[in-house]
Amino acid sequence: MAPAHYPADAFGDPFDLDDLPLPRTACGYGVQLLDTDRLLDATTGDLLPVRSPELRAAFANFAAAHAAAASWAARNAVAPDAHRLAIVPVGYDEVLQRHVLIYGVLCGEP
């Protein structure tokens, strides 16, 4: 439905997790709502807090995260230039049993 309306870099420049020097190990690609600790849940398509026990935020690759972000933006009638979503590397803390925003909460404005 909507992915064709959102260019490849609509949610950030495409990247490969293996090429990033990350301070923590990533378990996949997440879709973060800027200025919040909310990530897109792969199961429901809803934005959930990072500490939510039911959150399944890791997408296998950038393309899957992009498709999910585009679907969320289209479902919520958000224009391509106003969505406030970013694809980010996410980790998973086995001790705390929750996802981790490796780069923390990203801001929409510098």
Secondary structure in CASP SS format (residue, H / E / C, confidence):
PFRMAT SS
TARGET T0000
AUTHOR 0000-0000-0000
METHOD secondary structure of the structure
MODEL  1
M C 1.00
A C 1.00
P H 1.00
A H 1.00
H H 1.00
Y C 1.00
P C 1.00
A C 1.00
D C 1.00
A C 1.00
F C 1.00
G C 1.00
D C 1.00
P C 1.00
F C 1.00
D C 1.00
L H 1.00
D H 1.00
D H 1.00
L C 1.00
P C 1.00
L C 1.00
P C 1.00
R C 1.00
T C 1.00
A C 1.00
C C 1.00
G E 1.00
Y E 1.00
G E 1.00
V E 1.00
Q E 1.00
L E 1.00
L C 1.00
D C 1.00
T C 1.00
D C 1.00
R E 1.00
L E 1.00
L E 1.00
D C 1.00
A C 1.00
T C 1.00
T C 1.00
G C 1.00
D C 1.00
L E 1.00
L E 1.00
P E 1.00
V C 1.00
R C 1.00
S C 1.00
P C 1.00
E C 1.00
L C 1.00
R C 1.00
A C 1.00
A C 1.00
F E 1.00
A C 1.00
N C 1.00
F H 1.00
A H 1.00
A H 1.00
A H 1.00
H H 1.00
A H 1.00
A H 1.00
A H 1.00
A H 1.00
S H 1.00
W H 1.00
A H 1.00
A H 1.00
R H 1.00
N C 1.00
A C 1.00
V C 1.00
A C 1.00
P C 1.00
D C 1.00
A C 1.00
H C 1.00
R C 1.00
L E 1.00
A E 1.00
I E 1.00
V E 1.00
P E 1.00
V E 1.00
G E 1.00
Y E 1.00
D E 1.00
E C 1.00
V C 1.00
L C 1.00
Q C 1.00
R E 1.00
H E 1.00
V E 1.00
L E 1.00
I C 1.00
Y C 1.00
G C 1.00
V C 1.00
L C 1.00
C C 1.00
G C 1.00
E C 1.00
P C 1.00
END
